[in-house]
Amino acid sequence: MEKTKIGVLGATGMVGQAIVQLLSGHPWFELSEVAASERSAGQRYGEAMASRWSMGPEVPDAAAGLTVKECTPDLDCDLVLSALDSSVAGGIEERFAKAGYAVSSNARNHRMEPDVPLLIPEINSEHLQLIGAQRKRTGWKGFIVTDPNCSTIAMCLALAPLAERFGIEKVMVTTMQALSGAGYPGVASTDALDNVIPFISGEEEKMQSEPLKILGKVSPAGVKEPRIEISAQCNRVPVRNGHTECISVKLSKAASEKEVIKAFREFRPLKGNGLPSAPDPPLVYLDSDLRPQPRLDAWSYRGMAVSIGRLRRCSVLDYKFVALSNNLIRGAAGAALLNAELLKSRGYLDH
Ligand code: NAP
């Protein structure tokens, strides 16, 4: 298979460098361009990252020698993975899509537009059909697909098998989110250490709205959202990487504890699909009362699986449990890459 050339927008940030690392040795894709702001443009990627690289001992050789470009749509690639700050992502991604590039974005800007797929391949790959309507509306030769907010991805993956087997009516979630989720340099160390910050701008709103689009049924008319009430409380905690979520859920149909755990363990919708970054299984149910923990479980299945534990009865809703995922990988870089693999496998990157 000929490798598809990939450009990374926002390649110098927390998520961008995780994408660069994941692309090293990728069987389908080849990193051909790295781009960021004018502050970084013109430098070799290895030099630009000298004091910022945090994805292992060294910047991969294939990336280190690339010159960092500005984010203008004249890059030598077919698809761009966008890890841009949301203050600039919207317009830049649109310019790339207009110029004919496929854009797989981590940014929030286009997620809730009715004809932009908000994808989790294990849950809603059929939402790719929205691309047709998007191209018709915009007249773009390219297109934009997005991945959800990092906490939303983990919660939706955990909820998907329950929604499928039993139906879901209500969800309450409290998150403990890692510092790497705030980007680089992120939260000031004097604010973060020995502390919990009970506010992350926009996060609760995203966790309450995005799951409805993701779990919705798609048709040529758009996505019909299910009736699920969601209440989220989001906190920043002094953990380096890995978001933890305490989730309570009310089901539409009665289910025993054994049946709920079975639903988690049997959820393997991409089995045999051949997408290189797809974890199999995507959900790992752990029996120990002490799991999941960020330090022990954030790298489960190369950071792509969501770890779940502590399922028990909830005296207000039906069940409660704890879910954990790697916010940089499953919540961002790996999610955008998995979406790109889905696009390639479905022929959306063919010329
Ligand atoms: P970050 O560390 O702050 O990186 C931001 C990137 O955007 C850098 O490469 C930066 O380039 C670039 N940039 C900033 N201003 C620019 C401009 N005017 N023109 C071109 N490039 C510009 O942020 P991050 O944590 O990697 O997040 C990236 C995106 O992913 C955000 O939209 C974020 O909301 C989303 N996201 C992050 C996570 C996470 O866990 N961190 C999870 C899910 C989604 P310079 O280095 O040159 O300034």
Residues whose N, C-alpha, C, O or C-beta is under 5 A from the ligand:
A	BS01	NAP	G10 A11 T12 G13 M14 V15 G16 A36 S37 R39 S40 C71 A83 L84 D85 S86 V88 N106 A107 R108 N149 C150 S180 G181 A182 G183 Y184 N327 L328 G331 A332
